[in-house]
Amino acid sequence: MTLIDLTDARESSTPVPAVMRAVRILDVMAQNKGPVTLSEIARATGMAKSSISNLMTTLQAAGMARQLSRGWVLGYKVLELGQSVLSSTDLVSEFRRLANMLPTLREETALIAVLDGLDVLYLSRHNGNQPVRLATDVGHRLPAVVTGLGKAMLASLPEDEMNARLETVTEMPRLTNHSFRTVDELRRDLAAIRVRGYSIDDQQNTTGVTCFGVAITGLRQPTAVSSTLLSYRATPELRDRLILDLRKLSRQLAGAAT
């Protein structure tokens, strides 16, 4: 069965298949940084252009999509709904409050994210006071295997669950020359993370950028916090202070969620 076949099967089993098709269209727009045409959406979803056109008209009326001269983009209603979700999430609110109270972390870039399959989904960001903003945008996704947050969360999973997720990896993403080439390399790193209790993204995601991540234990969905900084600043002394703050933040968030 192809991906489209599986999606069609899910749609046919739902009371309102048109809603599922609309969500698929929104996903395609979210994954593209610029406008997408009806033809591009059709290729990505396997849907007929006539069906897409009708759905786009409805999405536009609802404020979920906007038509530009070069194609379609997400509407501002999507942002409004996303912000409502985040503002109603106690964990995100606590992250924002607590990150600003920790002596070292409050000066640095900090992130909180969840693990969705083999993707990291970023929930919130603390910008700190550094002159260069390094963090990924809220709501963005990145491969877990090349991020400090993702590796921290993968390493925190039970062995059988971690293996099940890694077995779905067919090709390791190579974002930089430091990215792992094989799953075996990743597995060795995850084993080391379990021993020391924190992850290190040493320029595996972005050249010149280092990230330290700590998983939050006891939550229903794998979640982690991290700090991102320019690699030349990642001295052993600053690393140790950041890890200390990240561990404290992780414990406090775990306590707040119980």
DRENPA-991256 format. One record per residue (C-alpha): residue number from 0; residue in one letter; x, y, z negated. Coordinates in nm, 3 decimals. Layout:
+-----+------+---------+---------+---------+
:  nr : rest :       u :       v :       w :
+-----+------+---------+---------+---------+
: NUM :    A :       X :       Y :       Z :
...
+-----+------+---------+---------+---------+
! end
This chain:
+-----+------+---------+---------+---------+
:  nr : rest :       u :       v :       w :
+-----+------+---------+---------+---------+
:   0 :    M :   0.000 :   0.000 :   0.000 :
:   1 :    T :   0.127 :   0.345 :   0.084 :
:   2 :    L :   0.110 :   0.645 :  -0.150 :
:   3 :    I :  -0.180 :   0.784 :   0.054 :
:   4 :    D :  -0.361 :   0.448 :   0.032 :
:   5 :    L :  -0.323 :   0.446 :  -0.346 :
:   6 :    T :  -0.446 :   0.804 :  -0.372 :
:   7 :    D :  -0.744 :   0.727 :  -0.149 :
:   8 :    A :  -0.827 :   0.430 :  -0.371 :
:   9 :    R :  -0.826 :   0.654 :  -0.678 :
:  10 :    E :  -1.044 :   0.908 :  -0.500 :
:  11 :    S :  -1.301 :   0.648 :  -0.397 :
:  12 :    S :  -1.334 :   0.532 :  -0.758 :
:  13 :    T :  -1.403 :   0.881 :  -0.895 :
:  14 :    P :  -1.751 :   1.039 :  -0.916 :
:  15 :    V :  -1.639 :   1.347 :  -0.717 :
:  16 :    P :  -1.363 :   1.253 :  -0.466 :
:  17 :    A :  -1.355 :   1.610 :  -0.330 :
:  18 :    V :  -1.215 :   1.729 :  -0.665 :
:  19 :    M :  -0.928 :   1.479 :  -0.638 :
:  20 :    R :  -0.857 :   1.598 :  -0.284 :
:  21 :    A :  -0.852 :   1.959 :  -0.402 :
:  22 :    V :  -0.603 :   1.866 :  -0.676 :
:  23 :    R :  -0.381 :   1.698 :  -0.417 :
:  24 :    I :  -0.382 :   2.019 :  -0.214 :
:  25 :    L :  -0.292 :   2.227 :  -0.520 :
:  26 :    D :  -0.006 :   1.985 :  -0.593 :
:  27 :    V :   0.133 :   2.033 :  -0.242 :
:  28 :    M :   0.121 :   2.412 :  -0.278 :
:  29 :    A :   0.284 :   2.391 :  -0.622 :
:  30 :    Q :   0.573 :   2.186 :  -0.486 :
:  31 :    N :   0.652 :   2.443 :  -0.215 :
:  32 :    K :   0.822 :   2.772 :  -0.298 :
:  33 :    G :   0.659 :   2.954 :  -0.006 :
:  34 :    P :   0.333 :   2.952 :   0.188 :
:  35 :    V :   0.217 :   2.621 :   0.340 :
:  36 :    T :   0.008 :   2.580 :   0.652 :
:  37 :    L :  -0.292 :   2.352 :   0.698 :
:  38 :    S :  -0.076 :   2.129 :   0.919 :
:  39 :    E :   0.187 :   2.093 :   0.646 :
:  40 :    I :  -0.079 :   2.010 :   0.388 :
:  41 :    A :  -0.229 :   1.755 :   0.627 :
:  42 :    R :   0.110 :   1.585 :   0.675 :
:  43 :    A :   0.172 :   1.576 :   0.300 :
:  44 :    T :  -0.170 :   1.441 :   0.205 :
:  45 :    G :  -0.287 :   1.245 :   0.506 :
:  46 :    M :  -0.613 :   1.441 :   0.503 :
:  47 :    A :  -0.789 :   1.582 :   0.809 :
:  48 :    K :  -0.728 :   1.950 :   0.878 :
:  49 :    S :  -1.103 :   2.014 :   0.895 :
:  50 :    S :  -1.149 :   1.875 :   0.542 :
:  51 :    I :  -0.853 :   2.076 :   0.416 :
:  52 :    S :  -0.991 :   2.393 :   0.572 :
:  53 :    N :  -1.325 :   2.349 :   0.394 :
:  54 :    L :  -1.154 :   2.280 :   0.062 :
:  55 :    M :  -0.923 :   2.579 :   0.103 :
:  56 :    T :  -1.224 :   2.806 :   0.151 :
:  57 :    T :  -1.367 :   2.679 :  -0.176 :
:  58 :    L :  -1.035 :   2.707 :  -0.359 :
:  59 :    Q :  -0.993 :   3.062 :  -0.232 :
:  60 :    A :  -1.342 :   3.156 :  -0.354 :
:  61 :    A :  -1.251 :   3.016 :  -0.697 :
:  62 :    G :  -0.926 :   3.213 :  -0.709 :
:  63 :    M :  -0.716 :   2.895 :  -0.699 :
:  64 :    A :  -0.562 :   2.965 :  -0.358 :
:  65 :    R :  -0.464 :   3.272 :  -0.155 :
:  66 :    Q :  -0.422 :   3.301 :   0.220 :
:  67 :    L :  -0.121 :   3.494 :   0.348 :
:  68 :    S :  -0.013 :   3.562 :   0.703 :
:  69 :    R :   0.222 :   3.261 :   0.698 :
:  70 :    G :  -0.003 :   3.015 :   0.516 :
:  71 :    W :  -0.152 :   2.936 :   0.177 :
:  72 :    V :  -0.016 :   2.983 :  -0.176 :
:  73 :    L :  -0.155 :   2.921 :  -0.523 :
:  74 :    G :  -0.403 :   3.177 :  -0.652 :
:  75 :    Y :  -0.370 :   3.380 :  -0.968 :
:  76 :    K :  -0.643 :   3.173 :  -1.136 :
:  77 :    V :  -0.395 :   2.886 :  -1.156 :
:  78 :    L :  -0.156 :   3.106 :  -1.354 :
:  79 :    E :  -0.438 :   3.220 :  -1.580 :
:  80 :    L :  -0.539 :   2.862 :  -1.656 :
:  81 :    G :  -0.179 :   2.754 :  -1.710 :
:  82 :    Q :  -0.117 :   3.035 :  -1.956 :
:  83 :    S :  -0.437 :   2.945 :  -2.139 :
:  84 :    V :  -0.316 :   2.587 :  -2.179 :
:  85 :    L :   0.020 :   2.699 :  -2.316 :
:  86 :    S :  -0.127 :   2.957 :  -2.553 :
:  87 :    S :  -0.361 :   2.695 :  -2.696 :
:  88 :    T :  -0.079 :   2.446 :  -2.758 :
:  89 :    D :   0.044 :   2.464 :  -3.115 :
:  90 :    L :   0.377 :   2.300 :  -3.025 :
:  91 :    V :   0.459 :   2.574 :  -2.774 :
:  92 :    S :   0.359 :   2.848 :  -3.016 :
:  93 :    E :   0.576 :   2.695 :  -3.288 :
:  94 :    F :   0.867 :   2.658 :  -3.047 :
:  95 :    R :   0.853 :   3.027 :  -2.962 :
:  96 :    R :   0.835 :   3.126 :  -3.328 :
:  97 :    L :   1.101 :   2.891 :  -3.463 :
:  98 :    A :   1.356 :   2.940 :  -3.182 :
:  99 :    N :   1.369 :   3.307 :  -3.271 :
: 100 :    M :   1.452 :   3.227 :  -3.635 :
: 101 :    L :   1.756 :   3.003 :  -3.587 :
: 102 :    P :   2.092 :   3.184 :  -3.628 :
: 103 :    T :   2.267 :   3.065 :  -3.311 :
: 104 :    L :   1.981 :   2.950 :  -3.089 :
: 105 :    R :   1.796 :   3.280 :  -3.110 :
: 106 :    E :   2.081 :   3.444 :  -2.918 :
: 107 :    E :   2.081 :   3.178 :  -2.645 :
: 108 :    T :   1.847 :   3.042 :  -2.380 :
: 109 :    A :   1.626 :   2.764 :  -2.518 :
: 110 :    L :   1.366 :   2.541 :  -2.354 :
: 111 :    I :   1.100 :   2.291 :  -2.449 :
: 112 :    A :   0.975 :   2.031 :  -2.201 :
: 113 :    V :   0.789 :   1.702 :  -2.171 :
: 114 :    L :   0.870 :   1.392 :  -1.968 :
: 115 :    D :   0.622 :   1.310 :  -1.692 :
: 116 :    G :   0.727 :   0.989 :  -1.523 :
: 117 :    L :   1.082 :   1.070 :  -1.414 :
: 118 :    D :   1.026 :   1.445 :  -1.403 :
: 119 :    V :   1.091 :   1.711 :  -1.663 :
: 120 :    L :   0.799 :   1.954 :  -1.691 :
: 121 :    Y :   0.901 :   2.282 :  -1.856 :
: 122 :    L :   0.653 :   2.418 :  -2.112 :
: 123 :    S :   0.816 :   2.727 :  -2.257 :
: 124 :    R :   1.137 :   2.929 :  -2.263 :
: 125 :    H :   1.314 :   3.143 :  -2.522 :
: 126 :    N :   1.536 :   3.389 :  -2.334 :
: 127 :    G :   1.776 :   3.492 :  -2.611 :
: 128 :    N :   2.005 :   3.792 :  -2.566 :
: 129 :    Q :   2.254 :   3.672 :  -2.305 :
: 130 :    P :   2.300 :   3.897 :  -1.998 :
: 131 :    V :   2.243 :   3.612 :  -1.748 :
: 132 :    R :   1.909 :   3.425 :  -1.741 :
: 133 :    L :   1.979 :   3.058 :  -1.676 :
: 134 :    A :   1.658 :   2.874 :  -1.762 :
: 135 :    T :   1.416 :   2.709 :  -1.524 :
: 136 :    D :   1.074 :   2.871 :  -1.490 :
: 137 :    V :   0.786 :   2.750 :  -1.705 :
: 138 :    G :   0.570 :   2.499 :  -1.518 :
: 139 :    H :   0.858 :   2.392 :  -1.294 :
: 140 :    R :   0.967 :   2.030 :  -1.252 :
: 141 :    L :   1.314 :   1.881 :  -1.213 :
: 142 :    P :   1.445 :   1.523 :  -1.199 :
: 143 :    A :   1.498 :   1.401 :  -1.555 :
: 144 :    V :   1.819 :   1.219 :  -1.465 :
: 145 :    V :   2.012 :   1.542 :  -1.396 :
: 146 :    T :   1.890 :   1.754 :  -1.689 :
: 147 :    G :   1.986 :   1.766 :  -2.054 :
: 148 :    L :   1.620 :   1.766 :  -2.157 :
: 149 :    G :   1.537 :   1.473 :  -1.931 :
: 150 :    K :   1.826 :   1.258 :  -2.046 :
: 151 :    A :   1.748 :   1.332 :  -2.412 :
: 152 :    M :   1.390 :   1.217 :  -2.359 :
: 153 :    L :   1.482 :   0.908 :  -2.157 :
: 154 :    A :   1.732 :   0.804 :  -2.425 :
: 155 :    S :   1.464 :   0.847 :  -2.694 :
: 156 :    L :   1.229 :   0.595 :  -2.531 :
: 157 :    P :   1.199 :   0.234 :  -2.646 :
: 158 :    E :   1.437 :   0.015 :  -2.446 :
: 159 :    D :   1.167 :  -0.158 :  -2.243 :
: 160 :    E :   0.994 :   0.168 :  -2.152 :
: 161 :    M :   1.322 :   0.333 :  -2.056 :
: 162 :    N :   1.412 :   0.037 :  -1.835 :
: 163 :    A :   1.070 :   0.040 :  -1.670 :
: 164 :    R :   1.112 :   0.403 :  -1.572 :
: 165 :    L :   1.470 :   0.362 :  -1.452 :
: 166 :    E :   1.369 :   0.064 :  -1.237 :
: 167 :    T :   1.162 :   0.304 :  -1.025 :
: 168 :    V :   1.473 :   0.506 :  -0.932 :
: 169 :    T :   1.560 :   0.426 :  -0.572 :
: 170 :    E :   1.811 :   0.705 :  -0.517 :
: 171 :    M :   1.992 :   0.929 :  -0.763 :
: 172 :    P :   1.947 :   1.302 :  -0.688 :
: 173 :    R :   2.279 :   1.471 :  -0.613 :
: 174 :    L :   2.232 :   1.836 :  -0.705 :
: 175 :    T :   2.602 :   1.900 :  -0.772 :
: 176 :    N :   2.934 :   1.717 :  -0.747 :
: 177 :    H :   2.894 :   1.632 :  -1.116 :
: 178 :    S :   2.561 :   1.453 :  -1.073 :
: 179 :    F :   2.566 :   1.078 :  -1.137 :
: 180 :    R :   2.599 :   0.864 :  -0.825 :
: 181 :    T :   2.448 :   0.544 :  -0.967 :
: 182 :    V :   2.188 :   0.434 :  -1.218 :
: 183 :    D :   2.461 :   0.241 :  -1.400 :
: 184 :    E :   2.644 :   0.568 :  -1.469 :
: 185 :    L :   2.319 :   0.714 :  -1.600 :
: 186 :    R :   2.259 :   0.412 :  -1.823 :
: 187 :    R :   2.604 :   0.447 :  -1.980 :
: 188 :    D :   2.533 :   0.813 :  -2.051 :
: 189 :    L :   2.193 :   0.731 :  -2.205 :
: 190 :    A :   2.361 :   0.475 :  -2.431 :
: 191 :    A :   2.608 :   0.740 :  -2.546 :
: 192 :    I :   2.324 :   0.986 :  -2.610 :
: 193 :    R :   2.154 :   0.734 :  -2.836 :
: 194 :    V :   2.471 :   0.705 :  -3.041 :
: 195 :    R :   2.550 :   1.075 :  -3.083 :
: 196 :    G :   2.189 :   1.200 :  -3.095 :
: 197 :    Y :   2.202 :   1.468 :  -2.825 :
: 198 :    S :   2.244 :   1.491 :  -2.450 :
: 199 :    I :   2.487 :   1.691 :  -2.238 :
: 200 :    D :   2.417 :   1.815 :  -1.888 :
: 201 :    D :   2.771 :   1.905 :  -1.786 :
: 202 :    Q :   2.702 :   2.085 :  -1.456 :
: 203 :    Q :   2.498 :   1.791 :  -1.327 :
: 204 :    N :   2.202 :   2.015 :  -1.247 :
: 205 :    T :   2.372 :   2.347 :  -1.167 :
: 206 :    T :   2.742 :   2.412 :  -1.109 :
: 207 :    G :   2.885 :   2.630 :  -1.384 :
: 208 :    V :   2.598 :   2.566 :  -1.625 :
: 209 :    T :   2.596 :   2.337 :  -1.931 :
: 210 :    C :   2.293 :   2.222 :  -2.129 :
: 211 :    F :   2.255 :   2.043 :  -2.463 :
: 212 :    G :   1.930 :   1.859 :  -2.539 :
: 213 :    V :   1.769 :   1.699 :  -2.845 :
: 214 :    A :   1.455 :   1.487 :  -2.836 :
: 215 :    I :   1.163 :   1.552 :  -3.071 :
: 216 :    T :   1.068 :   1.224 :  -3.238 :
: 217 :    G :   0.724 :   1.100 :  -3.333 :
: 218 :    L :   0.522 :   1.272 :  -3.061 :
: 219 :    R :   0.277 :   1.093 :  -2.834 :
: 220 :    Q :   0.446 :   1.227 :  -2.519 :
: 221 :    P :   0.827 :   1.238 :  -2.489 :
: 222 :    T :   0.932 :   1.596 :  -2.566 :
: 223 :    A :   1.268 :   1.766 :  -2.614 :
: 224 :    V :   1.431 :   2.102 :  -2.676 :
: 225 :    S :   1.752 :   2.231 :  -2.521 :
: 226 :    S :   1.989 :   2.522 :  -2.490 :
: 227 :    T :   2.146 :   2.631 :  -2.161 :
: 228 :    L :   2.461 :   2.838 :  -2.123 :
: 229 :    L :   2.741 :   2.914 :  -1.879 :
: 230 :    S :   2.992 :   2.631 :  -1.894 :
: 231 :    Y :   3.290 :   2.854 :  -1.976 :
: 232 :    R :   3.110 :   2.953 :  -2.300 :
: 233 :    A :   3.047 :   2.593 :  -2.408 :
: 234 :    T :   3.331 :   2.576 :  -2.660 :
: 235 :    P :   3.330 :   2.295 :  -2.918 :
: 236 :    E :   3.252 :   2.548 :  -3.192 :
: 237 :    L :   2.949 :   2.695 :  -3.013 :
: 238 :    R :   2.836 :   2.347 :  -2.906 :
: 239 :    D :   2.833 :   2.228 :  -3.269 :
: 240 :    R :   2.634 :   2.531 :  -3.385 :
: 241 :    L :   2.383 :   2.491 :  -3.105 :
: 242 :    I :   2.336 :   2.120 :  -3.174 :
: 243 :    L :   2.282 :   2.199 :  -3.542 :
: 244 :    D :   2.007 :   2.448 :  -3.453 :
: 245 :    L :   1.850 :   2.219 :  -3.192 :
: 246 :    R :   1.832 :   1.934 :  -3.442 :
: 247 :    K :   1.671 :   2.162 :  -3.698 :
: 248 :    L :   1.425 :   2.290 :  -3.436 :
: 249 :    S :   1.343 :   1.933 :  -3.333 :
: 250 :    R :   1.271 :   1.831 :  -3.694 :
: 251 :    Q :   1.057 :   2.138 :  -3.757 :
: 252 :    L :   0.853 :   2.082 :  -3.441 :
: 253 :    A :   0.805 :   1.715 :  -3.525 :
: 254 :    G :   0.677 :   1.817 :  -3.867 :
: 255 :    A :   0.446 :   2.080 :  -3.722 :
: 256 :    A :   0.291 :   1.824 :  -3.487 :
: 257 :    T :   0.198 :   1.578 :  -3.762 :
+-----+------+---------+---------+---------+
! end
